[in-house]
Structures are given as structure tokens and as C-alpha cells.
Amino acid sequence: MPKLVNPFIHAGRVQGRIEGLEQGRLEGTRQFALHLMLRKFPSIPKTATSLLRRLDESQLLAFGDALISLDSASACLAWLRKARQ
């Protein structure tokens, strides 16, 4: 005999999985951006790390594009500060 499943519980589980995947993708993107920033600017102040961790997904993608042309740790820090305004 098939097991009865409450459709609301099932929908909640599915939604939870989707949100977990999205959060995981965002955290992976954040970690990769942090890795690249620290490779390019090893002596950047810790403030940059905390600013980067507050960026949303679209801001992280924009940061990745900007990071290619940023030429100093101070320019990178300025970009991150401006993105949070």
C-alpha cells in the first residue's frame, strides 16, 4: 500500500532543498571571489573580507568582473565600500 504524504510537508521539503542549493551556490561564489581577491592582493586589509562577505550574488559577479581591472588593494577596497552603499 502506498505511503500517504502530506503535500504541504512535501512542498516544504522541496522548497528547503532549493533554498539550500541556492545558499550553497552563493557561498561557493563568495569563497571563490575571496580566494581570487586574496591571490591578487595578499596584503589587503581584513575589512575587505567582511565587505565581500556581505555582497549578494549579482554584486559578487560584478566584483569578479571589476577585479580583473583593479590595480591596487586600495582600489579594491574602495570598490567594495561603494558596492555596499
PDB file of N, CA, C and O in Angstrom:
ATOM      1  N   MET A   1       0.836  -1.175   0.000  1.00  0.00           N
ATOM      2  CA  MET A   1       0.000   0.000   0.000  1.00  0.00           C
ATOM      3  C   MET A   1       0.890   1.250   0.000  1.00  0.00           C
ATOM      4  O   MET A   1       1.828   1.323   0.793  1.00  0.00           O
ATOM      5  N   PRO A   2       0.619   2.241  -0.873  1.00  0.00           N
ATOM      6  CA  PRO A   2       1.458   3.441  -0.938  1.00  0.00           C
ATOM      7  C   PRO A   2       1.360   4.258   0.350  1.00  0.00           C
ATOM      8  O   PRO A   2       0.329   4.312   1.020  1.00  0.00           O
ATOM      9  N   LYS A   3       2.465   4.872   0.647  1.00  0.00           N
ATOM     10  CA  LYS A   3       2.545   5.712   1.839  1.00  0.00           C
ATOM     11  C   LYS A   3       1.895   7.071   1.535  1.00  0.00           C
ATOM     12  O   LYS A   3       2.174   7.674   0.499  1.00  0.00           O
ATOM     13  N   LEU A   4       1.040   7.545   2.427  1.00  0.00           N
ATOM     14  CA  LEU A   4       0.417   8.843   2.250  1.00  0.00           C
ATOM     15  C   LEU A   4       1.402   9.940   2.630  1.00  0.00           C
ATOM     16  O   LEU A   4       2.074   9.865   3.659  1.00  0.00           O
ATOM     17  N   VAL A   5       1.475  10.954   1.786  1.00  0.00           N
ATOM     18  CA  VAL A   5       2.390  12.061   2.023  1.00  0.00           C
ATOM     19  C   VAL A   5       1.587  13.343   2.089  1.00  0.00           C
ATOM     20  O   VAL A   5       0.781  13.633   1.205  1.00  0.00           O
ATOM     21  N   ASN A   6       1.813  14.100   3.135  1.00  0.00           N
ATOM     22  CA  ASN A   6       1.159  15.393   3.253  1.00  0.00           C
ATOM     23  C   ASN A   6       1.761  16.320   2.201  1.00  0.00           C
ATOM     24  O   ASN A   6       2.970  16.552   2.221  1.00  0.00           O
ATOM     25  N   PRO A   7       0.959  16.858   1.284  1.00  0.00           N
ATOM     26  CA  PRO A   7       1.515  17.683   0.199  1.00  0.00           C
ATOM     27  C   PRO A   7       2.200  18.955   0.719  1.00  0.00           C
ATOM     28  O   PRO A   7       3.125  19.459   0.082  1.00  0.00           O
ATOM     29  N   PHE A   8       1.761  19.468   1.852  1.00  0.00           N
ATOM     30  CA  PHE A   8       2.375  20.674   2.397  1.00  0.00           C
ATOM     31  C   PHE A   8       3.770  20.374   2.953  1.00  0.00           C
ATOM     32  O   PHE A   8       4.695  21.171   2.794  1.00  0.00           O
ATOM     33  N   ILE A   9       3.908  19.233   3.596  1.00  0.00           N
ATOM     34  CA  ILE A   9       5.217  18.829   4.115  1.00  0.00           C
ATOM     35  C   ILE A   9       6.164  18.557   2.953  1.00  0.00           C
ATOM     36  O   ILE A   9       7.326  18.964   2.978  1.00  0.00           O
ATOM     37  N   HIS A  10       5.658  17.867   1.936  1.00  0.00           N
ATOM     38  CA  HIS A  10       6.478  17.578   0.754  1.00  0.00           C
ATOM     39  C   HIS A  10       6.935  18.883   0.088  1.00  0.00           C
ATOM     40  O   HIS A  10       8.108  19.027  -0.256  1.00  0.00           O
ATOM     41  N   ALA A  11       6.015  19.823  -0.092  1.00  0.00           N
ATOM     42  CA  ALA A  11       6.360  21.106  -0.717  1.00  0.00           C
ATOM     43  C   ALA A  11       7.394  21.847   0.123  1.00  0.00           C
ATOM     44  O   ALA A  11       8.304  22.470  -0.423  1.00  0.00           O
ATOM     45  N   GLY A  12       7.263  21.784   1.440  1.00  0.00           N
ATOM     46  CA  GLY A  12       8.235  22.433   2.319  1.00  0.00           C
ATOM     47  C   GLY A  12       9.612  21.822   2.190  1.00  0.00           C
ATOM     48  O   GLY A  12      10.617  22.533   2.192  1.00  0.00           O
ATOM     49  N   ARG A  13       9.661  20.509   2.079  1.00  0.00           N
ATOM     50  CA  ARG A  13      10.952  19.831   1.914  1.00  0.00           C
ATOM     51  C   ARG A  13      11.607  20.210   0.587  1.00  0.00           C
ATOM     52  O   ARG A  13      12.808  20.469   0.529  1.00  0.00           O
ATOM     53  N   VAL A  14      10.813  20.238  -0.463  1.00  0.00           N
ATOM     54  CA  VAL A  14      11.334  20.608  -1.783  1.00  0.00           C
ATOM     55  C   VAL A  14      11.851  22.042  -1.748  1.00  0.00           C
ATOM     56  O   VAL A  14      12.941  22.326  -2.244  1.00  0.00           O
ATOM     57  N   GLN A  15      11.069  22.943  -1.162  1.00  0.00           N
ATOM     58  CA  GLN A  15      11.484  24.344  -1.067  1.00  0.00           C
ATOM     59  C   GLN A  15      12.763  24.469  -0.248  1.00  0.00           C
ATOM     60  O   GLN A  15      13.648  25.253  -0.593  1.00  0.00           O
ATOM     61  N   GLY A  16      12.864  23.706   0.826  1.00  0.00           N
ATOM     62  CA  GLY A  16      14.073  23.726   1.654  1.00  0.00           C
ATOM     63  C   GLY A  16      15.295  23.267   0.890  1.00  0.00           C
ATOM     64  O   GLY A  16      16.378  23.832   1.046  1.00  0.00           O
ATOM     65  N   ARG A  17      15.131  22.247   0.068  1.00  0.00           N
ATOM     66  CA  ARG A  17      16.260  21.770  -0.744  1.00  0.00           C
ATOM     67  C   ARG A  17      16.692  22.829  -1.747  1.00  0.00           C
ATOM     68  O   ARG A  17      17.885  23.065  -1.936  1.00  0.00           O
ATOM     69  N   ILE A  18      15.719  23.464  -2.387  1.00  0.00           N
ATOM     70  CA  ILE A  18      16.024  24.508  -3.375  1.00  0.00           C
ATOM     71  C   ILE A  18      16.774  25.659  -2.706  1.00  0.00           C
ATOM     72  O   ILE A  18      17.791  26.125  -3.219  1.00  0.00           O
ATOM     73  N   GLU A  19      16.269  26.114  -1.559  1.00  0.00           N
ATOM     74  CA  GLU A  19      16.922  27.205  -0.848  1.00  0.00           C
ATOM     75  C   GLU A  19      18.321  26.806  -0.397  1.00  0.00           C
ATOM     76  O   GLU A  19      19.238  27.627  -0.431  1.00  0.00           O
ATOM     77  N   GLY A  20      18.495  25.569   0.021  1.00  0.00           N
ATOM     78  CA  GLY A  20      19.816  25.087   0.422  1.00  0.00           C
ATOM     79  C   GLY A  20      20.794  25.087  -0.735  1.00  0.00           C
ATOM     80  O   GLY A  20      21.957  25.456  -0.566  1.00  0.00           O
ATOM     81  N   LEU A  21      20.335  24.677  -1.912  1.00  0.00           N
ATOM     82  CA  LEU A  21      21.193  24.683  -3.095  1.00  0.00           C
ATOM     83  C   LEU A  21      21.580  26.103  -3.483  1.00  0.00           C
ATOM     84  O   LEU A  21      22.732  26.368  -3.824  1.00  0.00           O
ATOM     85  N   GLU A  22      20.613  27.013  -3.428  1.00  0.00           N
ATOM     86  CA  GLU A  22      20.890  28.410  -3.770  1.00  0.00           C
ATOM     87  C   GLU A  22      21.886  29.019  -2.786  1.00  0.00           C
ATOM     88  O   GLU A  22      22.807  29.731  -3.187  1.00  0.00           O
ATOM     89  N   GLN A  23      21.701  28.739  -1.507  1.00  0.00           N
ATOM     90  CA  GLN A  23      22.616  29.256  -0.489  1.00  0.00           C
ATOM     91  C   GLN A  23      24.011  28.670  -0.682  1.00  0.00           C
ATOM     92  O   GLN A  23      25.009  29.371  -0.513  1.00  0.00           O
ATOM     93  N   GLY A  24      24.084  27.399  -1.032  1.00  0.00           N
ATOM     94  CA  GLY A  24      25.372  26.765  -1.287  1.00  0.00           C
ATOM     95  C   GLY A  24      26.080  27.359  -2.487  1.00  0.00           C
ATOM     96  O   GLY A  24      27.295  27.556  -2.462  1.00  0.00           O
ATOM     97  N   ARG A  25      25.333  27.644  -3.532  1.00  0.00           N
ATOM     98  CA  ARG A  25      25.913  28.262  -4.728  1.00  0.00           C
ATOM     99  C   ARG A  25      26.448  29.659  -4.398  1.00  0.00           C
ATOM    100  O   ARG A  25      27.542  30.029  -4.825  1.00  0.00           O
ATOM    101  N   LEU A  26      25.673  30.426  -3.639  1.00  0.00           N
ATOM    102  CA  LEU A  26      26.101  31.768  -3.250  1.00  0.00           C
ATOM    103  C   LEU A  26      27.372  31.702  -2.412  1.00  0.00           C
ATOM    104  O   LEU A  26      28.300  32.480  -2.632  1.00  0.00           O
ATOM    105  N   GLU A  27      27.421  30.789  -1.465  1.00  0.00           N
ATOM    106  CA  GLU A  27      28.604  30.666  -0.611  1.00  0.00           C
ATOM    107  C   GLU A  27      29.821  30.226  -1.422  1.00  0.00           C
ATOM    108  O   GLU A  27      30.933  30.687  -1.166  1.00  0.00           O
ATOM    109  N   GLY A  28      29.621  29.343  -2.394  1.00  0.00           N
ATOM    110  CA  GLY A  28      30.725  28.929  -3.258  1.00  0.00           C
ATOM    111  C   GLY A  28      31.249  30.082  -4.095  1.00  0.00           C
ATOM    112  O   GLY A  28      32.460  30.239  -4.255  1.00  0.00           O
ATOM    113  N   THR A  29      30.345  30.886  -4.626  1.00  0.00           N
ATOM    114  CA  THR A  29      30.738  32.065  -5.404  1.00  0.00           C
ATOM    115  C   THR A  29      31.503  33.037  -4.522  1.00  0.00           C
ATOM    116  O   THR A  29      32.515  33.603  -4.935  1.00  0.00           O
ATOM    117  N   ARG A  30      31.015  33.224  -3.310  1.00  0.00           N
ATOM    118  CA  ARG A  30      31.657  34.126  -2.345  1.00  0.00           C
ATOM    119  C   ARG A  30      33.073  33.635  -2.012  1.00  0.00           C
ATOM    120  O   ARG A  30      34.012  34.431  -1.987  1.00  0.00           O
ATOM    121  N   GLN A  31      33.231  32.346  -1.760  1.00  0.00           N
ATOM    122  CA  GLN A  31      34.545  31.787  -1.431  1.00  0.00           C
ATOM    123  C   GLN A  31      35.518  31.923  -2.596  1.00  0.00           C
ATOM    124  O   GLN A  31      36.701  32.195  -2.396  1.00  0.00           O
ATOM    125  N   PHE A  32      35.016  31.731  -3.813  1.00  0.00           N
ATOM    126  CA  PHE A  32      35.876  31.852  -4.990  1.00  0.00           C
ATOM    127  C   PHE A  32      36.326  33.299  -5.180  1.00  0.00           C
ATOM    128  O   PHE A  32      37.495  33.552  -5.474  1.00  0.00           O
ATOM    129  N   ALA A  33      35.405  34.251  -5.013  1.00  0.00           N
ATOM    130  CA  ALA A  33      35.751  35.671  -5.135  1.00  0.00           C
ATOM    131  C   ALA A  33      36.774  36.061  -4.070  1.00  0.00           C
ATOM    132  O   ALA A  33      37.717  36.802  -4.348  1.00  0.00           O
ATOM    133  N   LEU A  34      36.585  35.567  -2.868  1.00  0.00           N
ATOM    134  CA  LEU A  34      37.517  35.844  -1.780  1.00  0.00           C
ATOM    135  C   LEU A  34      38.901  35.275  -2.107  1.00  0.00           C
ATOM    136  O   LEU A  34      39.918  35.937  -1.901  1.00  0.00           O
ATOM    137  N   HIS A  35      38.925  34.073  -2.607  1.00  0.00           N
ATOM    138  CA  HIS A  35      40.194  33.430  -2.992  1.00  0.00           C
ATOM    139  C   HIS A  35      40.935  34.267  -4.037  1.00  0.00           C
ATOM    140  O   HIS A  35      42.133  34.520  -3.904  1.00  0.00           O
ATOM    141  N   LEU A  36      40.211  34.694  -5.080  1.00  0.00           N
ATOM    142  CA  LEU A  36      40.850  35.481  -6.139  1.00  0.00           C
ATOM    143  C   LEU A  36      41.345  36.826  -5.615  1.00  0.00           C
ATOM    144  O   LEU A  36      42.435  37.274  -5.971  1.00  0.00           O
ATOM    145  N   MET A  37      40.534  37.471  -4.764  1.00  0.00           N
ATOM    146  CA  MET A  37      40.929  38.767  -4.210  1.00  0.00           C
ATOM    147  C   MET A  37      42.218  38.627  -3.393  1.00  0.00           C
ATOM    148  O   MET A  37      43.134  39.439  -3.524  1.00  0.00           O
ATOM    149  N   LEU A  38      42.280  37.597  -2.556  1.00  0.00           N
ATOM    150  CA  LEU A  38      43.464  37.406  -1.717  1.00  0.00           C
ATOM    151  C   LEU A  38      44.686  36.974  -2.513  1.00  0.00           C
ATOM    152  O   LEU A  38      45.816  37.260  -2.117  1.00  0.00           O
ATOM    153  N   ARG A  39      44.474  36.295  -3.622  1.00  0.00           N
ATOM    154  CA  ARG A  39      45.604  35.940  -4.502  1.00  0.00           C
ATOM    155  C   ARG A  39      46.167  37.186  -5.167  1.00  0.00           C
ATOM    156  O   ARG A  39      47.382  37.337  -5.294  1.00  0.00           O
ATOM    157  N   LYS A  40      45.277  38.079  -5.592  1.00  0.00           N
ATOM    158  CA  LYS A  40      45.713  39.285  -6.292  1.00  0.00           C
ATOM    159  C   LYS A  40      46.274  40.328  -5.321  1.00  0.00           C
ATOM    160  O   LYS A  40      47.265  40.994  -5.620  1.00  0.00           O
ATOM    161  N   PHE A  41      45.634  40.463  -4.159  1.00  0.00           N
ATOM    162  CA  PHE A  41      46.040  41.462  -3.166  1.00  0.00           C
ATOM    163  C   PHE A  41      46.240  40.783  -1.807  1.00  0.00           C
ATOM    164  O   PHE A  41      45.379  40.895  -0.935  1.00  0.00           O
ATOM    165  N   PRO A  42      47.355  40.086  -1.615  1.00  0.00           N
ATOM    166  CA  PRO A  42      47.553  39.329  -0.374  1.00  0.00           C
ATOM    167  C   PRO A  42      47.573  40.196   0.887  1.00  0.00           C
ATOM    168  O   PRO A  42      47.262  39.706   1.973  1.00  0.00           O
ATOM    169  N   SER A  43      47.932  41.463   0.761  1.00  0.00           N
ATOM    170  CA  SER A  43      48.039  42.311   1.944  1.00  0.00           C
ATOM    171  C   SER A  43      46.815  43.213   2.139  1.00  0.00           C
ATOM    172  O   SER A  43      46.866  44.176   2.904  1.00  0.00           O
ATOM    173  N   ILE A  44      45.727  42.903   1.451  1.00  0.00           N
ATOM    174  CA  ILE A  44      44.526  43.728   1.583  1.00  0.00           C
ATOM    175  C   ILE A  44      44.007  43.657   3.025  1.00  0.00           C
ATOM    176  O   ILE A  44      44.053  42.591   3.638  1.00  0.00           O
ATOM    177  N   PRO A  45      43.516  44.770   3.573  1.00  0.00           N
ATOM    178  CA  PRO A  45      43.017  44.754   4.955  1.00  0.00           C
ATOM    179  C   PRO A  45      41.849  43.776   5.143  1.00  0.00           C
ATOM    180  O   PRO A  45      41.095  43.499   4.210  1.00  0.00           O
ATOM    181  N   LYS A  46      41.722  43.265   6.363  1.00  0.00           N
ATOM    182  CA  LYS A  46      40.641  42.325   6.697  1.00  0.00           C
ATOM    183  C   LYS A  46      39.262  42.934   6.463  1.00  0.00           C
ATOM    184  O   LYS A  46      38.283  42.211   6.281  1.00  0.00           O
ATOM    185  N   THR A  47      39.188  44.258   6.469  1.00  0.00           N
ATOM    186  CA  THR A  47      37.918  44.943   6.201  1.00  0.00           C
ATOM    187  C   THR A  47      37.340  44.503   4.857  1.00  0.00           C
ATOM    188  O   THR A  47      36.126  44.371   4.708  1.00  0.00           O
ATOM    189  N   ALA A  48      38.220  44.279   3.883  1.00  0.00           N
ATOM    190  CA  ALA A  48      37.768  43.874   2.552  1.00  0.00           C
ATOM    191  C   ALA A  48      37.042  42.537   2.603  1.00  0.00           C
ATOM    192  O   ALA A  48      36.040  42.338   1.917  1.00  0.00           O
ATOM    193  N   THR A  49      37.554  41.626   3.419  1.00  0.00           N
ATOM    194  CA  THR A  49      36.926  40.311   3.545  1.00  0.00           C
ATOM    195  C   THR A  49      35.507  40.434   4.078  1.00  0.00           C
ATOM    196  O   THR A  49      34.587  39.806   3.553  1.00  0.00           O
ATOM    197  N   SER A  50      35.327  41.239   5.118  1.00  0.00           N
ATOM    198  CA  SER A  50      33.977  41.380   5.679  1.00  0.00           C
ATOM    199  C   SER A  50      33.049  42.093   4.711  1.00  0.00           C
ATOM    200  O   SER A  50      31.863  41.770   4.651  1.00  0.00           O
ATOM    201  N   LEU A  51      33.561  43.057   3.948  1.00  0.00           N
ATOM    202  CA  LEU A  51      32.726  43.729   2.949  1.00  0.00           C
ATOM    203  C   LEU A  51      32.315  42.758   1.846  1.00  0.00           C
ATOM    204  O   LEU A  51      31.164  42.746   1.409  1.00  0.00           O
ATOM    205  N   LEU A  52      33.269  41.947   1.405  1.00  0.00           N
ATOM    206  CA  LEU A  52      32.982  40.980   0.345  1.00  0.00           C
ATOM    207  C   LEU A  52      31.922  39.978   0.796  1.00  0.00           C
ATOM    208  O   LEU A  52      31.057  39.599   0.007  1.00  0.00           O
ATOM    209  N   ARG A  53      31.978  39.549   2.042  1.00  0.00           N
ATOM    210  CA  ARG A  53      31.026  38.559   2.551  1.00  0.00           C
ATOM    211  C   ARG A  53      29.589  39.083   2.600  1.00  0.00           C
ATOM    212  O   ARG A  53      28.648  38.296   2.702  1.00  0.00           O
ATOM    213  N   ARG A  54      29.415  40.392   2.530  1.00  0.00           N
ATOM    214  CA  ARG A  54      28.070  40.976   2.561  1.00  0.00           C
ATOM    215  C   ARG A  54      27.474  41.196   1.175  1.00  0.00           C
ATOM    216  O   ARG A  54      26.323  41.619   1.062  1.00  0.00           O
ATOM    217  N   LEU A  55      28.232  40.919   0.123  1.00  0.00           N
ATOM    218  CA  LEU A  55      27.720  41.128  -1.236  1.00  0.00           C
ATOM    219  C   LEU A  55      26.724  40.042  -1.610  1.00  0.00           C
ATOM    220  O   LEU A  55      26.874  38.881  -1.231  1.00  0.00           O
ATOM    221  N   ASP A  56      25.703  40.441  -2.362  1.00  0.00           N
ATOM    222  CA  ASP A  56      24.754  39.448  -2.875  1.00  0.00           C
ATOM    223  C   ASP A  56      25.320  38.864  -4.177  1.00  0.00           C
ATOM    224  O   ASP A  56      26.412  39.228  -4.613  1.00  0.00           O
ATOM    225  N   GLU A  57      24.570  37.971  -4.772  1.00  0.00           N
ATOM    226  CA  GLU A  57      25.093  37.249  -5.944  1.00  0.00           C
ATOM    227  C   GLU A  57      25.427  38.174  -7.115  1.00  0.00           C
ATOM    228  O   GLU A  57      26.489  38.034  -7.721  1.00  0.00           O
ATOM    229  N   SER A  58      24.553  39.100  -7.437  1.00  0.00           N
ATOM    230  CA  SER A  58      24.825  39.992  -8.574  1.00  0.00           C
ATOM    231  C   SER A  58      26.015  40.901  -8.284  1.00  0.00           C
ATOM    232  O   SER A  58      26.794  41.200  -9.188  1.00  0.00           O
ATOM    233  N   GLN A  59      26.165  41.344  -7.042  1.00  0.00           N
ATOM    234  CA  GLN A  59      27.311  42.167  -6.674  1.00  0.00           C
ATOM    235  C   GLN A  59      28.601  41.357  -6.735  1.00  0.00           C
ATOM    236  O   GLN A  59      29.642  41.880  -7.135  1.00  0.00           O
ATOM    237  N   LEU A  60      28.543  40.091  -6.346  1.00  0.00           N
ATOM    238  CA  LEU A  60      29.731  39.236  -6.429  1.00  0.00           C
ATOM    239  C   LEU A  60      30.179  39.045  -7.868  1.00  0.00           C
ATOM    240  O   LEU A  60      31.375  39.055  -8.156  1.00  0.00           O
ATOM    241  N   LEU A  61      29.223  38.872  -8.773  1.00  0.00           N
ATOM    242  CA  LEU A  61      29.580  38.725 -10.189  1.00  0.00           C
ATOM    243  C   LEU A  61      30.187  40.008 -10.730  1.00  0.00           C
ATOM    244  O   LEU A  61      31.153  39.967 -11.492  1.00  0.00           O
ATOM    245  N   ALA A  62      29.624  41.155 -10.337  1.00  0.00           N
ATOM    246  CA  ALA A  62      30.181  42.447 -10.751  1.00  0.00           C
ATOM    247  C   ALA A  62      31.590  42.628 -10.172  1.00  0.00           C
ATOM    248  O   ALA A  62      32.480  43.154 -10.840  1.00  0.00           O
ATOM    249  N   PHE A  63      31.778  42.190  -8.933  1.00  0.00           N
ATOM    250  CA  PHE A  63      33.101  42.281  -8.307  1.00  0.00           C
ATOM    251  C   PHE A  63      34.110  41.438  -9.082  1.00  0.00           C
ATOM    252  O   PHE A  63      35.239  41.873  -9.306  1.00  0.00           O
ATOM    253  N   GLY A  64      33.713  40.250  -9.485  1.00  0.00           N
ATOM    254  CA  GLY A  64      34.606  39.402 -10.270  1.00  0.00           C
ATOM    255  C   GLY A  64      35.043  40.079 -11.554  1.00  0.00           C
ATOM    256  O   GLY A  64      36.211  40.002 -11.935  1.00  0.00           O
ATOM    257  N   ASP A  65      34.106  40.744 -12.223  1.00  0.00           N
ATOM    258  CA  ASP A  65      34.456  41.491 -13.437  1.00  0.00           C
ATOM    259  C   ASP A  65      35.399  42.646 -13.122  1.00  0.00           C
ATOM    260  O   ASP A  65      36.373  42.876 -13.839  1.00  0.00           O
ATOM    261  N   ALA A  66      35.102  43.373 -12.042  1.00  0.00           N
ATOM    262  CA  ALA A  66      35.922  44.527 -11.669  1.00  0.00           C
ATOM    263  C   ALA A  66      37.310  44.109 -11.215  1.00  0.00           C
ATOM    264  O   ALA A  66      38.288  44.814 -11.466  1.00  0.00           O
ATOM    265  N   LEU A  67      37.400  42.974 -10.555  1.00  0.00           N
ATOM    266  CA  LEU A  67      38.679  42.517 -10.001  1.00  0.00           C
ATOM    267  C   LEU A  67      39.744  42.369 -11.082  1.00  0.00           C
ATOM    268  O   LEU A  67      40.933  42.543 -10.815  1.00  0.00           O
ATOM    269  N   ILE A  68      39.324  42.055 -12.280  1.00  0.00           N
ATOM    270  CA  ILE A  68      40.265  41.900 -13.391  1.00  0.00           C
ATOM    271  C   ILE A  68      41.026  43.195 -13.640  1.00  0.00           C
ATOM    272  O   ILE A  68      42.225  43.170 -13.917  1.00  0.00           O
ATOM    273  N   SER A  69      40.336  44.323 -13.542  1.00  0.00           N
ATOM    274  CA  SER A  69      40.977  45.594 -13.879  1.00  0.00           C
ATOM    275  C   SER A  69      41.458  46.401 -12.672  1.00  0.00           C
ATOM    276  O   SER A  69      42.167  47.392 -12.845  1.00  0.00           O
ATOM    277  N   LEU A  70      41.091  45.999 -11.460  1.00  0.00           N
ATOM    278  CA  LEU A  70      41.565  46.719 -10.283  1.00  0.00           C
ATOM    279  C   LEU A  70      43.065  46.531 -10.148  1.00  0.00           C
ATOM    280  O   LEU A  70      43.574  45.416 -10.262  1.00  0.00           O
ATOM    281  N   ASP A  71      43.779  47.644  -9.902  1.00  0.00           N
ATOM    282  CA  ASP A  71      45.240  47.560  -9.897  1.00  0.00           C
ATOM    283  C   ASP A  71      45.890  47.722  -8.529  1.00  0.00           C
ATOM    284  O   ASP A  71      47.116  47.689  -8.422  1.00  0.00           O
ATOM    285  N   SER A  72      45.088  47.895  -7.482  1.00  0.00           N
ATOM    286  CA  SER A  72      45.681  48.023  -6.151  1.00  0.00           C
ATOM    287  C   SER A  72      44.688  47.567  -5.087  1.00  0.00           C
ATOM    288  O   SER A  72      43.481  47.510  -5.320  1.00  0.00           O
ATOM    289  N   ALA A  73      45.226  47.245  -3.921  1.00  0.00           N
ATOM    290  CA  ALA A  73      44.374  46.839  -2.806  1.00  0.00           C
ATOM    291  C   ALA A  73      43.459  47.977  -2.394  1.00  0.00           C
ATOM    292  O   ALA A  73      42.309  47.740  -2.022  1.00  0.00           O
ATOM    293  N   SER A  74      43.950  49.214  -2.453  1.00  0.00           N
ATOM    294  CA  SER A  74      43.112  50.350  -2.067  1.00  0.00           C
ATOM    295  C   SER A  74      41.964  50.549  -3.059  1.00  0.00           C
ATOM    296  O   SER A  74      40.858  50.904  -2.651  1.00  0.00           O
ATOM    297  N   ALA A  75      42.208  50.329  -4.347  1.00  0.00           N
ATOM    298  CA  ALA A  75      41.138  50.428  -5.339  1.00  0.00           C
ATOM    299  C   ALA A  75      40.103  49.322  -5.118  1.00  0.00           C
ATOM    300  O   ALA A  75      38.902  49.541  -5.276  1.00  0.00           O
ATOM    301  N   CYS A  76      40.581  48.151  -4.757  1.00  0.00           N
ATOM    302  CA  CYS A  76      39.681  47.028  -4.478  1.00  0.00           C
ATOM    303  C   CYS A  76      38.810  47.337  -3.263  1.00  0.00           C
ATOM    304  O   CYS A  76      37.599  47.116  -3.289  1.00  0.00           O
ATOM    305  N   LEU A  77      39.419  47.842  -2.217  1.00  0.00           N
ATOM    306  CA  LEU A  77      38.688  48.202  -1.006  1.00  0.00           C
ATOM    307  C   LEU A  77      37.666  49.297  -1.299  1.00  0.00           C
ATOM    308  O   LEU A  77      36.545  49.251  -0.792  1.00  0.00           O
ATOM    309  N   ALA A  78      38.040  50.268  -2.102  1.00  0.00           N
ATOM    310  CA  ALA A  78      37.112  51.345  -2.475  1.00  0.00           C
ATOM    311  C   ALA A  78      35.925  50.783  -3.257  1.00  0.00           C
ATOM    312  O   ALA A  78      34.787  51.202  -3.044  1.00  0.00           O
ATOM    313  N   TRP A  79      36.184  49.833  -4.163  1.00  0.00           N
ATOM    314  CA  TRP A  79      35.095  49.229  -4.936  1.00  0.00           C
ATOM    315  C   TRP A  79      34.125  48.519  -4.000  1.00  0.00           C
ATOM    316  O   TRP A  79      32.910  48.676  -4.127  1.00  0.00           O
ATOM    317  N   LEU A  80      34.650  47.749  -3.073  1.00  0.00           N
ATOM    318  CA  LEU A  80      33.807  47.014  -2.134  1.00  0.00           C
ATOM    319  C   LEU A  80      32.981  47.958  -1.254  1.00  0.00           C
ATOM    320  O   LEU A  80      31.807  47.697  -0.993  1.00  0.00           O
ATOM    321  N   ARG A  81      33.589  49.042  -0.802  1.00  0.00           N
ATOM    322  CA  ARG A  81      32.847  50.012   0.014  1.00  0.00           C
ATOM    323  C   ARG A  81      31.718  50.653  -0.792  1.00  0.00           C
ATOM    324  O   ARG A  81      30.607  50.831  -0.292  1.00  0.00           O
ATOM    325  N   LYS A  82      32.016  50.992  -2.029  1.00  0.00           N
ATOM    326  CA  LYS A  82      30.995  51.621  -2.878  1.00  0.00           C
ATOM    327  C   LYS A  82      29.846  50.656  -3.174  1.00  0.00           C
ATOM    328  O   LYS A  82      28.690  51.073  -3.245  1.00  0.00           O
ATOM    329  N   ALA A  83      30.154  49.382  -3.346  1.00  0.00           N
ATOM    330  CA  ALA A  83      29.132  48.383  -3.659  1.00  0.00           C
ATOM    331  C   ALA A  83      28.149  48.222  -2.503  1.00  0.00           C
ATOM    332  O   ALA A  83      26.994  47.861  -2.730  1.00  0.00           O
ATOM    333  N   ARG A  84      28.573  48.476  -1.289  1.00  0.00           N
ATOM    334  CA  ARG A  84      27.712  48.312  -0.111  1.00  0.00           C
ATOM    335  C   ARG A  84      26.837  49.526   0.168  1.00  0.00           C
ATOM    336  O   ARG A  84      26.014  49.485   1.082  1.00  0.00           O
ATOM    337  N   GLN A  85      26.992  50.607  -0.595  1.00  0.00           N
ATOM    338  CA  GLN A  85      26.166  51.807  -0.363  1.00  0.00           C
ATOM    339  C   GLN A  85      24.822  51.684  -1.003  1.00  0.00           C
ATOM    340  O   GLN A  85      24.006  52.600  -0.907  1.00  0.00           O
TER     341      GLN A  85
END
